[in-house]
Amino acid sequence: HPGVYKEAGVSLAQSCALGEDALIGSKSVVGERASIKNSVIGRGCTIGAGSVIEGCFIFANVTIGPNCTVTDSVICEDVQLGSDVTVKSNCILGGGVVVSSGVVIEEKARVTLAKRPRDDGD
């Protein structure tokens, strides 16, 4: 695959499609019919069968379930996406976030486990 860089120990399904400018970290697994283009995939990640990843930075130890679509977004370490999840453009999913199957995350969303200060009118 021209323009594809992968570390040792990457497991690629025979039917996966890697487009140009894909970098895949060691011990990552890419499932059947998954597609990765213009993205960086960290070490120890799993990209499920039929998932489409384009224009993303995906940190280490991320699990993306089958049939997900993630576009132009940042997925931080230890995130888990269930099956059939859609992450639209310009999103950031913070470390450790878990997204249930079938969820759609709209454009420019920021999802984190961090508690935010609340404005209670005080």
Phi and psi in degrees as GROMACS dihedral restraints (atoms count N, CA, C in turn):
[ dihedral_restraints ]
;  ai    aj    ak    al  type     phi  dphi    fc
    3     4     5     6     1   -67.7    20    10
    4     5     6     7     1   140.8    20    10
    6     7     8     9     1    76.4    20    10
    7     8     9    10     1     7.1    20    10
    9    10    11    12     1  -107.7    20    10
   10    11    12    13     1   129.7    20    10
   12    13    14    15     1  -121.7    20    10
   13    14    15    16     1   125.6    20    10
   15    16    17    18     1  -136.7    20    10
   16    17    18    19     1   140.8    20    10
   18    19    20    21     1   -76.9    20    10
   19    20    21    22     1   168.2    20    10
   21    22    23    24     1   -61.9    20    10
   22    23    24    25     1   148.8    20    10
   24    25    26    27     1    85.1    20    10
   25    26    27    28     1    11.8    20    10
   27    28    29    30     1   -83.4    20    10
   28    29    30    31     1   136.6    20    10
   30    31    32    33     1  -110.2    20    10
   31    32    33    34     1   115.9    20    10
   33    34    35    36     1  -112.0    20    10
   34    35    36    37     1   126.3    20    10
   36    37    38    39     1   -64.8    20    10
   37    38    39    40     1   147.8    20    10
   39    40    41    42     1   -59.1    20    10
   40    41    42    43     1   -33.5    20    10
   42    43    44    45     1   -94.2    20    10
   43    44    45    46     1     5.2    20    10
   45    46    47    48     1   -73.2    20    10
   46    47    48    49     1   156.5    20    10
   48    49    50    51     1  -121.0    20    10
   49    50    51    52     1   119.6    20    10
   51    52    53    54     1  -109.5    20    10
   52    53    54    55     1   118.4    20    10
   54    55    56    57     1   -85.6    20    10
   55    56    57    58     1  -177.9    20    10
   57    58    59    60     1   -66.5    20    10
   58    59    60    61     1   156.1    20    10
   60    61    62    63     1    58.0    20    10
   61    62    63    64     1    48.6    20    10
   63    64    65    66     1  -111.4    20    10
   64    65    66    67     1   129.7    20    10
   66    67    68    69     1  -122.3    20    10
   67    68    69    70     1   127.7    20    10
   69    70    71    72     1  -127.1    20    10
   70    71    72    73     1   125.2    20    10
   72    73    74    75     1   -77.2    20    10
   73    74    75    76     1   160.5    20    10
   75    76    77    78     1   -58.5    20    10
   76    77    78    79     1   152.0    20    10
   78    79    80    81     1    63.2    20    10
   79    80    81    82     1    17.3    20    10
   81    82    83    84     1   -90.1    20    10
   82    83    84    85     1   152.5    20    10
   84    85    86    87     1  -125.9    20    10
   85    86    87    88     1   129.7    20    10
   87    88    89    90     1  -116.1    20    10
   88    89    90    91     1   122.2    20    10
   90    91    92    93     1   -79.6    20    10
   91    92    93    94     1   174.5    20    10
   93    94    95    96     1   -56.3    20    10
   94    95    96    97     1   136.0    20    10
   96    97    98    99     1    61.4    20    10
   97    98    99   100     1     9.3    20    10
   99   100   101   102     1   -72.4    20    10
  100   101   102   103     1   151.7    20    10
  102   103   104   105     1  -130.4    20    10
  103   104   105   106     1   130.5    20    10
  105   106   107   108     1  -130.2    20    10
  106   107   108   109     1   128.6    20    10
  108   109   110   111     1  -145.3    20    10
  109   110   111   112     1   137.3    20    10
  111   112   113   114     1    50.2    20    10
  112   113   114   115     1    45.9    20    10
  114   115   116   117     1  -140.3    20    10
  115   116   117   118     1   156.2    20    10
  117   118   119   120     1  -112.9    20    10
  118   119   120   121     1   124.6    20    10
  120   121   122   123     1  -112.0    20    10
  121   122   123   124     1   123.2    20    10
  123   124   125   126     1   -70.8    20    10
  124   125   126   127     1  -177.8    20    10
  126   127   128   129     1   -75.6    20    10
  127   128   129   130     1   145.1    20    10
  129   130   131   132     1    71.2    20    10
  130   131   132   133     1    26.2    20    10
  132   133   134   135     1   -94.3    20    10
  133   134   135   136     1   156.2    20    10
  135   136   137   138     1  -124.2    20    10
  136   137   138   139     1   124.0    20    10
  138   139   140   141     1  -110.1    20    10
  139   140   141   142     1   114.2    20    10
  141   142   143   144     1   -69.1    20    10
  142   143   144   145     1   162.2    20    10
  144   145   146   147     1   -56.1    20    10
  145   146   147   148     1   134.4    20    10
  147   148   149   150     1    76.4    20    10
  148   149   150   151     1     2.7    20    10
  150   151   152   153     1   -79.9    20    10
  151   152   153   154     1   151.1    20    10
  153   154   155   156     1  -122.5    20    10
  154   155   156   157     1   120.6    20    10
  156   157   158   159     1  -119.5    20    10
  157   158   159   160     1   121.6    20    10
  159   160   161   162     1  -141.5    20    10
  160   161   162   163     1   126.6    20    10
  162   163   164   165     1    69.6    20    10
  163   164   165   166     1    35.5    20    10
  165   166   167   168     1  -118.4    20    10
  166   167   168   169     1   154.5    20    10
  168   169   170   171     1  -111.7    20    10
  169   170   171   172     1   115.3    20    10
  171   172   173   174     1  -117.2    20    10
  172   173   174   175     1   118.4    20    10
  174   175   176   177     1   -74.6    20    10
  175   176   177   178     1  -173.9    20    10
  177   178   179   180     1   -71.1    20    10
  178   179   180   181     1   152.1    20    10
  180   181   182   183     1    58.9    20    10
  181   182   183   184     1    38.0    20    10
  183   184   185   186     1   -96.6    20    10
  184   185   186   187     1   139.0    20    10
  186   187   188   189     1  -115.1    20    10
  187   188   189   190     1   119.9    20    10
  189   190   191   192     1  -111.9    20    10
  190   191   192   193     1   118.1    20    10
  192   193   194   195     1   -68.8    20    10
  193   194   195   196     1  -179.7    20    10
  195   196   197   198     1   -67.7    20    10
  196   197   198   199     1   148.6    20    10
  198   199   200   201     1    59.6    20    10
  199   200   201   202     1    35.9    20    10
  201   202   203   204     1   -94.9    20    10
  202   203   204   205     1   157.3    20    10
  204   205   206   207     1  -129.0    20    10
  205   206   207   208     1   122.8    20    10
  207   208   209   210     1  -128.3    20    10
  208   209   210   211     1   123.1    20    10
  210   211   212   213     1  -127.8    20    10
  211   212   213   214     1   128.5    20    10
  213   214   215   216     1    46.4    20    10
  214   215   216   217     1    50.4    20    10
  216   217   218   219     1  -136.9    20    10
  217   218   219   220     1   169.2    20    10
  219   220   221   222     1  -114.9    20    10
  220   221   222   223     1   125.0    20    10
  222   223   224   225     1  -116.9    20    10
  223   224   225   226     1   111.9    20    10
  225   226   227   228     1   -78.3    20    10
  226   227   228   229     1   175.8    20    10
  228   229   230   231     1   -59.2    20    10
  229   230   231   232     1   147.7    20    10
  231   232   233   234     1    63.5    20    10
  232   233   234   235     1    20.7    20    10
  234   235   236   237     1   -78.8    20    10
  235   236   237   238     1   145.6    20    10
  237   238   239   240     1  -126.4    20    10
  238   239   240   241     1   123.6    20    10
  240   241   242   243     1  -108.9    20    10
  241   242   243   244     1   130.8    20    10
  243   244   245   246     1   -70.8    20    10
  244   245   246   247     1  -166.4    20    10
  246   247   248   249     1   -79.4    20    10
  247   248   249   250     1   154.0    20    10
  249   250   251   252     1    57.7    20    10
  250   251   252   253     1    34.9    20    10
  252   253   254   255     1   -90.7    20    10
  253   254   255   256     1   140.7    20    10
  255   256   257   258     1  -117.5    20    10
  256   257   258   259     1   125.1    20    10
  258   259   260   261     1  -114.3    20    10
  259   260   261   262     1   110.1    20    10
  261   262   263   264     1   -78.4    20    10
  262   263   264   265     1   178.6    20    10
  264   265   266   267     1   -59.2    20    10
  265   266   267   268     1   147.0    20    10
  267   268   269   270     1    62.4    20    10
  268   269   270   271     1    37.6    20    10
  270   271   272   273     1  -100.0    20    10
  271   272   273   274     1   156.9    20    10
  273   274   275   276     1  -129.9    20    10
  274   275   276   277     1   123.4    20    10
  276   277   278   279     1  -107.7    20    10
  277   278   279   280     1   116.8    20    10
  279   280   281   282     1   -71.6    20    10
  280   281   282   283     1   164.7    20    10
  282   283   284   285     1   -54.3    20    10
  283   284   285   286     1   134.8    20    10
  285   286   287   288     1    81.5    20    10
  286   287   288   289     1     0.5    20    10
  288   289   290   291     1   -66.6    20    10
  289   290   291   292     1   140.1    20    10
  291   292   293   294     1  -119.6    20    10
  292   293   294   295     1   125.5    20    10
  294   295   296   297     1  -113.9    20    10
  295   296   297   298     1   125.3    20    10
  297   298   299   300     1   -70.8    20    10
  298   299   300   301     1   157.2    20    10
  300   301   302   303     1   -56.7    20    10
  301   302   303   304     1   142.1    20    10
  303   304   305   306     1    82.6    20    10
  304   305   306   307     1    -0.9    20    10
  306   307   308   309     1   -77.6    20    10
  307   308   309   310     1   142.7    20    10
  309   310   311   312     1  -111.6    20    10
  310   311   312   313     1   122.8    20    10
  312   313   314   315     1  -102.0    20    10
  313   314   315   316     1   117.0    20    10
  315   316   317   318     1   -72.5    20    10
  316   317   318   319     1   163.3    20    10
  318   319   320   321     1   -52.5    20    10
  319   320   321   322     1   143.0    20    10
  321   322   323   324     1    64.9    20    10
  322   323   324   325     1    16.7    20    10
  324   325   326   327     1   -73.5    20    10
  325   326   327   328     1   148.3    20    10
  327   328   329   330     1  -122.3    20    10
  328   329   330   331     1   116.8    20    10
  330   331   332   333     1  -119.3    20    10
  331   332   333   334     1   125.4    20    10
  333   334   335   336     1  -145.5    20    10
  334   335   336   337     1   159.9    20    10
  336   337   338   339     1   -87.0    20    10
  337   338   339   340     1   -12.3    20    10
  339   340   341   342     1   -66.5    20    10
  340   341   342   343     1   140.7    20    10
  342   343   344   345     1   -79.0    20    10
  343   344   345   346     1   139.2    20    10
  345   346   347   348     1  -104.9    20    10
  346   347   348   349     1   147.0    20    10
  348   349   350   351     1   -63.1    20    10
  349   350   351   352     1   142.7    20    10
  351   352   353   354     1  -105.3    20    10
  352   353   354   355     1   144.8    20    10
  354   355   356   357     1  -101.2    20    10
  355   356   357   358     1    99.3    20    10
  357   358   359   360     1   -96.7    20    10
  358   359   360   361     1    12.7    20    10
  360   361   362   363     1    83.8    20    10
  361   362   363   364     1     9.1    20    10
